[in-house]
Every structure is written in C-alpha cells, then in structure tokens.
Amino acid sequence: MSRPHPATNVCVLAGTVHRAPEVRTLRSGEQVAHLEVRVAPPDGPAEVVPVAVADPSAAVRELAPGTPVVLQGRVRRRFFRTGGATQSRTEVAATAVVPARRRAQARRLLDAAAANLAAS
C-alpha cells in the first residue's frame, strides 16, 4: 500500500440519514445519490451534512430517514452553473456508506480511515 500524501483529505461521519437518497443520472450516464446525514455532537447543535455517493449500491439507494450510518469519504467543493450563475456546494464525496447495524463492516471502515490518517 502506498503512503498517503501528508495533505490527506479523509472524512468520517457517524450519524443518521436525514434525507433519503435522491438518485440522479448525469449526462455522462453515471449515477450519483445525494443524501443528507444528521450528526449530533454531544457538545453542540446537530449539523446536517450533504453527501454524494457515486455509483450507489442498492443498499445506499434504500436508506431511509432515521437510519444510523457510518461513512468515509473526502470533503470537496464543486462548482456548477444554474440559472446563468455559477454556484458552489461543499459536500462529502463518500467512498463507503455502511448502515451502523452492520457493526463489523462499520468497524473495518473506521479502522481503515484511522490507518490512513496515521500513515499521513
């Protein structure tokens, strides 16, 4: 395994699905699921984080609001044109989304993220 660059962009979220996935097909034919994950830190107000999942699995497509999830990805800011104006959106581009009830799979995801950070 190659050593990650010191400027590694790794994001791990544990929360609940706030808004069910909305799957869109891009002009390229690729499908992307957009959803929101609600994260409630113990010392502050809850935050709703937008998440994009490229080529979503059936399990991701079927996530219902209130479902606890763990996900890994990277934070990105993308720019797009709409209504004649350029806009931007900051979101998490998820590479893995796991329902929290799948404890072993969620643990492997967290361990992989921790190893990635420790190696940087």
SEDOTOR-738968 format. One record per residue (C-alpha): x, y, z. Coordinates in pm, whole numbers, plus 50000, padded with zeros to 5 digits. Layout:
REM SEDOTOR-738968
XYZ...
This chain:
REM SEDOTOR-738968
500005000050000501415034049906501965060250171499325087850151500345123650090500665144250412497715165550297495275136250308491595145750286489735119750491486245124450630484405100150857480825106650964478625087451204475035099251217471555092651087470115096850742468255129750749467005129950390466595098350183468895094249882467875111249561469505093549267470355113848958471795103048627474465126648495474975134648126477885110348130475485082348231477005079348579474545078148867475005098049186472955095749504472595127549708471535124350071471945142750397473375128650719472505144151054475385144551300474625153851660477795161351857477465157952234478535193952298476615213752038473735215951797473135189651531474525195551184473155182550857475915173050612475285168850237476735136550097477205124749738477725087949654478905079049303477515046849156475345039849464474635003949563471094991449622471754993749997472575030949966469545037349744467275021650005468485041150309465535056050494465475087250709466465078651066468795050150965472095051851157475075051350918478845053850916480565067150607484005075250479484965098850201486515132550138485315168250162485015185849829483735218349692482285216949345481175244749115478285243648870476185266948660472475270648715470135298248609473005316248434475045319248753477935299648896477225283749232479185261249464478405233449707480565218249976479775181650040481265148450140482065126249842481515092550010483545062449906481815039050153478445040850332477595014050587474455010450798475675012251160473834979951245476474961751037478944965751320481844945251178481684963050843481444997151013484414988451237486524978850930485635011950767486695031451078489895011251116490825017950751490215055350795492315056051114495145037350942495035061650651495295091350888498035075451098500135069450787499975106050678
